[in-house]
Amino acid sequence: MKTMQFEAVKVALKQDKTGYVLTLCMHPDEIPEELLRDFVGARYQVVMVRLDGNEQPMDRQEEFIGDRAVKVAGSLCRDAAFWVYLHEDNQIIEPTEKEATTWLREYLGVKSRADLKTNNEARIRLDSINMEFTTWKRRS
């Protein structure tokens, strides 16, 4: 059994009555001739892997961990109890969202929460401060 391999870019995704329709764009030099010759309606077993900026397969699990960390950081900074926690620990002067946000960015060593998607060390520090805060909240 011969497989077809080619690189493509997702350009559209829509839904009709039978399911989803995925539209891919590929360079004319890369489209397998067999694919051009197959009839419309031919069935395929498809295996796809997303590429990162270095043309390497992307670890999607890592991507989801990063998204979760961004959400956790955002919810911490909006939590008034977190402001009080930092204030009581003398980490911030005024218990406000702005001060908590500035403190957390400095503590994590990131310029923005989006950096948490790719910065594993910052995610570890975030998990640590979140656990400390959760423990403090249970005692209070």
N, C-alpha and C positions, 0 to 999 in steps of 0.2 A: 504494500500500500504506500503510495507516494503522497506526502503532505504538501500543502501550499503554505509558504511563509511570505509575508509581506508586511510593510509598515503602513498604517492608515491613521487618519485623524478623524475623530468624531465631529461631524458637522451638524447633525440634527437627530432628534429623537422625538417621535410622535406616537400617538396611540390610535389604533383603529379598532373595529369590532372584533378582530381576530387576535389582537395583542399589540405589542410595541413594534415599531418600525425604526430600526437603527440605520442611519445613513453615514457611510464612511467615505472619506476622500483619500485617494491614493495617487501617487505620481504615476504617469503613464508608463514610465520605464520599469516600475516595480510591480505592476499588476500581472499576476500569473496568467499565461496564455490559456491554461486549462479553465480558469474562471471565466474568461471571455467566451470560450467555446461552449460552456455548460448552458443548458436551457434555463429560462426564467422559471422559477418554481423548484429548481434542484435543491435538495436538502443537504446541509453540511453540519458536521460536528465542529463547533467553534471553540477555540481556546485563545484567550486574549490576556495580555499582561500590559499594564500601564507603565510607560517609561518615565523616569524622572528627568531632570535637567541634564544629567550626565549620560543619557542614553542607556541607563541601567534599569532593570525591573524595579518598580516602586513597591515598597513594603506597605501595603494598604493598612495593615494593623497599626503600624507606627503613625500613619496619618490620622486614624481615628483616636488614638491616644492623645495626639496633639490637639485635636478638636475639643476633646473632653477637658483638657487642661485649660484651654482658652475660656471655656464656659465656667469652670471652677473659679478661675482668677476673677472673672467678671462678677460672679455672684458674691464672692468674698468682699470685693470692694464696694458692693452695693448693700452689704449687710451691716446695719448699725451696730450690732453686737460685736462685729469684727473691729469696728472703729474703737469701741470701748475697750476691747481686749488690747489693741495696740496702744491706746492711751494709758491704760493702767500699767502696761509693761514699759512705759516711758519711751515708746518707739515713735510716737507722733505727739505733737503739742495739742492740736485741736482734734477731737473725734469727728472728722468729716470724711466724706467719700473722696474728696480731692486729695487730702493728706494720706489716706489709706492707699489710694491708687499710686501716688508718687512713691510712698514707702515700699509697696510691694514690687514695683518695677525695679527699684534700686536693690532690694533684697534678692530678687531673682536674677539680677544682672541682665535685664532685657530692656530694649527701647520701647517695645509695645507688647501687648498680650499675644499678638500674632506670632511673635518669636517663639512662643511656647510650642508651636507646631513642630519645630525642628530642633529645639534646644533641650536635649535630654537632661542635662545637669540642672537647668532651670525647673524642669518638671519635677525632678526629685526634690528640689528645695520647696517647690509649691506643695507637694504632697506632705512634706515635713511640717510646714507652717499650718497647713490645713488640719493635720492631725493634732498639733498642739492647740490650735484654736478650738477644735471639737472637744478635746479633753477639758479645756478651760470652761467651755460652755456647759458641759455636763456637771462640773463642780459648782458653777454659779447658780 
